[in-house]
Amino acid sequence: MSLPACFIAIADGVVSCPINVVDRATYPAWLETQNEATRAWLDANAFSASTGAWLLLPDANGRPACVIAAISDAGDPLALAHLPVLLPAGAYHLDVESPVHVDAALTMLGWGLGAYRFSKYLSPTRPVAQLVVDAADSDNQRSVAILRASELVRDLVNTPTEHMGPADLEAVADRLAKAYDATLRVITGEDLLEHNFPTIHAVGRASHRAPRLIELQWGNPAHPHVAIVGKGVCFDTGGLDIKTADGMRNMKKDMGGAAHALALAQLVMALGLPIRITLLVPAVENSIAGNAFRPGEVIVTRKGLSVEVDNTDAEGRLVLCDALAYAAEQKPELILDFATLTGAARIALGPDVPALFCNSDALAADYLQASARVRDPVWRMPLWRPYVCHLKSNIADMSNGSASRMGGAIVAALYLERFVPEAMPWAHIDVYAWNDNDRPGRPAGGEAQSLRAALALLEFRYPN
């Protein structure tokens, strides 16, 4: 197993500095065991066992002897995530005799998430601190797989649109297909109309980079079938209903749903889950040109429902509806979709908590329990069907939006629900995929949210 640069494999001759983990309850007893010089150093630095506090303790020669780090929750994977970028460069290990025991694999995941920096366009910076790990341990290998998938989401979302257009998303899917012996099929440009994907074509046709539907198939045909769908709007101008400058500034991240779908597929394949997956990414740019789709136009979707375009900036649900209809045609046991779909979900739940919409109480309960187990939050929102009235059109079966701003995330989810058969379990995650500022383990920029929860859900429903 290759390790990210923030780790070093345990081996003979590796010299590393121990990390002692304490909390408020255990710190006084630990302090009593220290020599007078150490206690004086801690006092001189006004060290307290408040959450996140840390201090490098010197030996008699002034060299690093150990690190003391205070946490409040040993089950939090990000409890020590601040250390990789704050500690001096070098090798460190968890002291097995720490007053507070932390899980090695969980700490490894948090360490990796905290060490992440999107450095593609940056001048070299100082290396992060390295954690010594047992690379042969199966739990650690699993943490690396989850970390790699989380990094994939972050990298894809952080990459500017000039280098992350529809063809670039296709290249990522192609790389995954080759790495895991999957099958890749891509329908591009005018061929979308020939294969009956009219809404994907309509949204993406004004861009100089052709829209496409990316389809990856993997797994044993005898295994349960799960469809994973991700919104791949690589940049969203809003179309003719153009966004403001502020609203457009971070729209490179509007393919965050596709990034999550690709990363979840990578995890399923890397961990060898006993399922068969169909990954679908409708990849487009919502651009402005003479052939851009217009407000008031009517598009007949793949499912046969006609949709009046109320707003060209409600394009995500348009590209998703054809992909969801196609997914449903394959009769999977479960459909999961991820999308940076509405600002309304962020107004309701803030940036850190993705909104979960689900047409099955049993599936929703499993998802929420999985989320709680792995500390990767989601919050269920209602498919409040009376709000379907907001999708009414006078000239088509439905509209893609309405003049009302009320319940926007719910209305968007209700739109998508029309394209999934009633008896087919389906979960839709309206995800922000972004950190607005730097926090330990959550650097500013692209973020994987609900990815670990989705993996835990699949592992619970389809155990090895």
Secondary structure, 3 states (H helix, E strand, C coil): CCCCCCEEECCCCCCCEEEEEECCCCHHHHHHCCCHHHHHHHHHCCCCCCCCCEEEEECCCCCEEEEEEECCCCCCCCCCCCHHHHCCCCEEEECCCCCCCCCHHHHHHHHHHHHCCCCCCCCCCCCCCEEEECCCCHHHHHHHHHHHHHHHHHHHHHCCHHHCCHHHHHHHHHHHHHHCCCEEEEEECCHHHHCCCHHHHHHHCCCCCCCEEEEEEECCCCCCEEEEEECEEEEECCCCCCCCHHHHCCHHHHHHHHHHHHHHHHHHHHHCCCCEEEEEEEEEEECCCCCCCCCCCEEECCCCCEEECCCCCCCHHHHHHHHHHHHHHCCCCEEEEEECCCHHHHHHHCCCCCEEEECCHHHHHHHHHHHHHCCCCCEECCCCHHHHHHHCCCCCCEECCCCCCCCHHHHHHHHHHCCCCCCCCEEEEECCCEECCCECCECCEECCCCHHHHHHHHHHHCCC
